[in-house]
């Protein structure tokens, strides 16, 4: 995680703290507000822990490779197919 990613995480946590503070001012000590505050506290702890000792990064996963054979395909599978987007709709097929 880059420094900018951590800064973005901190910013998001700060926004969440402000939002939960607004909920507390409207709803007081309601159970859902307390649970959100507990979740937020855990999130702050996890963000601190992550920043102090980030886990090892995963290597980039290679994309799945799709192999296309070089052999000639069965032309009958394409009979009647539209040539949409190629500038013409129908054309005589040549072999």
C-alpha positions as CSV (number, residue, x, y, z in Angstrom):
1,X,0.0,0.0,0.0
2,X,1.4,3.3,-1.0
3,X,1.6,6.4,1.1
4,X,-1.3,8.0,-0.9
5,X,-3.4,4.8,-0.3
6,X,-2.8,5.1,3.5
7,X,-3.6,8.9,3.4
8,X,-6.8,8.1,1.5
9,X,-7.7,5.4,4.1
10,X,-7.1,8.0,6.9
11,X,-9.2,10.5,5.1
12,X,-12.1,8.0,4.7
13,X,-11.8,7.1,8.4
14,X,-12.0,10.7,9.3
15,X,-15.1,11.2,7.2
16,X,-16.7,8.2,8.9
17,X,-15.8,9.6,12.3
18,X,-17.6,12.9,11.4
19,X,-20.6,11.0,10.1
20,X,-20.9,8.9,13.2
21,X,-20.5,12.0,15.4
22,X,-23.4,13.6,13.6
23,X,-25.5,10.4,14.2
24,X,-24.6,10.6,17.9
25,X,-25.8,14.2,18.1
26,X,-29.1,13.3,16.5
27,X,-29.8,9.9,18.1
28,X,-27.8,10.0,21.3
29,X,-26.7,6.7,22.9
30,X,-28.8,4.5,20.7
31,X,-27.6,0.9,20.2
32,X,-26.9,1.2,16.5
33,X,-24.8,4.3,17.2
34,X,-22.8,2.5,19.8
35,X,-22.2,-0.4,17.5
36,X,-21.0,2.0,14.7
37,X,-18.7,3.6,17.2
38,X,-17.3,0.2,18.2
39,X,-16.8,-0.7,14.5
40,X,-15.1,2.6,13.9
41,X,-12.8,2.0,16.9
42,X,-11.8,-1.4,15.4
43,X,-11.2,0.2,12.0
44,X,-8.9,2.9,13.5
45,X,-7.0,0.2,15.3
46,X,-6.7,-1.9,12.2
47,X,-5.6,1.1,10.1
48,X,-2.9,2.0,12.6
49,X,-1.7,-1.6,12.7
50,X,-1.7,-1.8,8.9
51,X,0.3,1.4,8.6
52,X,2.9,0.3,11.2
53,X,3.4,-3.2,9.9
54,X,1.8,-3.8,6.5
55,X,1.3,-7.4,5.4
56,X,3.4,-8.6,2.4
57,X,2.0,-7.6,-0.9
58,X,0.6,-10.2,-3.2
59,X,2.3,-10.6,-6.5
60,X,0.4,-9.5,-9.6
61,X,-1.7,-12.4,-10.9
62,X,-1.0,-13.0,-14.5
63,X,-4.1,-12.8,-16.8
64,X,-5.5,-16.0,-18.0
65,X,-4.1,-16.8,-21.5
66,X,-6.5,-17.7,-24.2
67,X,-4.9,-19.8,-26.9
68,X,-6.3,-19.4,-30.4
69,X,-5.3,-22.2,-32.8
70,X,-3.6,-21.4,-36.1
71,X,-5.5,-24.0,-37.9
72,X,-8.3,-23.0,-40.3
73,X,-11.7,-22.8,-38.5
74,X,-15.0,-24.3,-39.7
75,X,-16.4,-21.6,-42.1
76,X,-19.9,-23.1,-41.8
77,X,-20.1,-21.8,-38.2
78,X,-20.0,-18.2,-39.5
79,X,-22.6,-18.6,-42.3
80,X,-25.3,-16.1,-42.0
81,X,-23.4,-14.0,-39.4
82,X,-23.7,-10.3,-39.7
83,X,-20.6,-8.2,-40.6
84,X,-21.8,-5.6,-38.2
85,X,-19.4,-2.7,-37.6
86,X,-17.3,-3.5,-40.6
87,X,-18.9,-0.9,-42.9
88,X,-21.1,-3.3,-44.7
89,X,-23.9,-5.7,-43.8
90,X,-23.9,-8.4,-46.4
91,X,-21.2,-9.5,-48.8
92,X,-20.7,-12.5,-50.9
93,X,-18.5,-15.0,-49.1
94,X,-15.3,-16.0,-50.9
95,X,-13.4,-19.3,-50.3
